[in-house]
Amino acid sequence: MTNVFVDCLRIDGSIRCPGDGGFSEVIVFGKHVKLRKDHPAIELMGRLDELEALAEWGLQEIGNDEFRVIAAMTAALNTYLATGNDEWLKPVREIINKACELDSRELGWFIPSDKTAALLNLLRVKAREAERTAVKLLDDDYLPDNKVSELIGMLNQLNKYIAHLIFLSNVHVFRNVNDKIRTLLNT
């Protein structure tokens, strides 16, 4: 087979593939490991894949450059998770450093006013989910704490970067949550 089933075998008329038994063989921070599919490292890879796919969807659907950058940052962070090679963090750091120099208009509770801002908010939420999943990796004694901590920090900064993009985009900002809720309820 020369397709996605290349690592599968035909046994007694059935196809058997790696991962069918609830485990995945992956590389985490440069080490080849066999992990249960519900292991936080596998979950994090999936969350980063989802974040990247949503950003790529935004790039195709809306076309704004922000989505290309978020997809690239996410791909770099997922590659860092696999390799543990700090080189993959350089482009993420460069983007974050540039963003830190831009001032937002206003901060507070917000409601997106267009599709771009709404999708950016969804990506922000997905980045936060990935960060919370990464924190679970601290419980795994097998994984290097310094690499896990670095990844958590970079995911936090990715979340802040996306939030920054939201406040630079088309949003209605409120001083408090009560004003936001009243606006949503039209009261």
Secondary structure, 3 states (H helix, E strand, C coil): CCCCCCCCEEECCEEECCCCCCEEEEEECCEEEEEECCCHHHHHHHHHHHHHHHHHHHHHHCCCHHHHHHHHHHHHHHHHHHHCCHHHHHHHHHHHHHHCCCCCCCCCEEEECCHHHHHHHHHHHHHHHHHHHHHHHHHCCCCCHHHHHHHHHHHHHHHHHHHHHHHHCCEEEECCHHHHHHHHHCC
